[in-house]
Amino acid sequence: MQDPIALRKNLHDRLVETVESRNALLQHAAFLTTMGVHVQPLRVYALSSMDEVTRNFIDGLCKRLTAHHANGTPAKIELDRGLYQVADHKRLTRQTRELFGQCDDGQKPEEEMALISVYLDALDFAAIATEIDRQAANLVNTGLGLMANAIIDQLSLRHFRRGFSGVRYNRVIFETYAFSDNGIGSKLQELESLRPALNLIETEAGLPFGGAMDAYIAEARRLNYSYPKIASRTVFGKGGGLEIHCFKDKHEFRFTRTALDAVLAFLMLHGGEEIAAHLLDSLNPAEAA
C-alpha cells in the first residue's frame, strides 16, 4: 500500500535538491558568462523542472512496482500524466505561475524553495496512491488479459473467417499474412507479445510446443534487404504442439488439438470467452469433414 504522506515527503526531498542544483547551475553559468565563456541558454525553468522531477519520481516508482507485481506478464502500472503533472494541466492560478516565472533566472532561491509547498499542494497524493494501489492489485489479471489479446490478435481470431483455416494433417490451422523486412520492427513487437503468452500456456499445461515461436522470431530477426522474407516451405517446431509453416504469401500456425485446447482454456479464463466458444463451435464440423 502506498502512503500518500510518504510519497509527498519523498518527492519534497527531491524537489529541494532540484531547486538547490538548478539555482547553482544557473549561477555558475552566469559566472562563466562574465568570464567570457560562451554558455548556451539553459532551458531549466522553475516550474517545468519540478514537473520533470515529479514525472521521473512517479514513473520510477511505477516501474519498480510493476517489476514486483506483474509476475512475468506484460502489464504495467501507468498513471495518467494529468494526475501528477502541474505545468500543463491548469492546476495553478495565473498569479502563482508568475511567481514561478520570477524564479526562472535562478536569482531567487529562497522564494523558489517556498514554492515547493505550493507545487506539492497542487497534487492529490491520496488519488495518486489509490490509483497505484488499484493497478498493482489487478496487475496480474490485466497482464493475463493482454496475453489473451495477443493470441487473439496474432492468430486473427477477431476476424474469424480470415484467421481459422480449417483442420488438416491432424492439426488446427490458423493463417496469418507473410511479412517482409519492411516494417519488421513493429512485426517483431507483435510476435514478442505473443511469445510469453504461448510460453505460459506451455508451462501451465505441461505441453511441449516445440520451440516454434523462438525459432520463428529468431528467423524474423535475420530479415534484411538481401533476405526480405522467410523462405517458403520453412517449418519451425516440427513435431511439437505448435508448428509454424511459412509460404510465399502466408504463414500458418498449426496446433495439435491438445495444444489448441490449452490455448482455448486460457482464452476462456482471461477475456476471450466468446471468441474461444465460437472457435469450438466451428471445430466440430471442421474435424468431422
Protein Blocks (a to p, Z undefined) as FASTA:
>chain_A
ZZfklmmmmmmmmmmmmmmmmmmmmmmmmmmmmnopacddddddfklmmmmmmmmmmmmm
mmmmmmmmnnopabdcdddfklmpfklnopacfklmmmmmmmmnopammlmmmmmmmmmm
mpcfklmmmmmmmmmmmmmmmmmmmmmmmmmmmnopmmmmlmpnbjeehiacdddddddf
ehplmmmmmmmmmmmmmmmmmmmnopaehlmmmmmmmmmmmgcfklmbccehiaehihia
bdcdddfkbccddddfklmmmmmmmmmmnopammmmmmmmmmmmmmmZZ
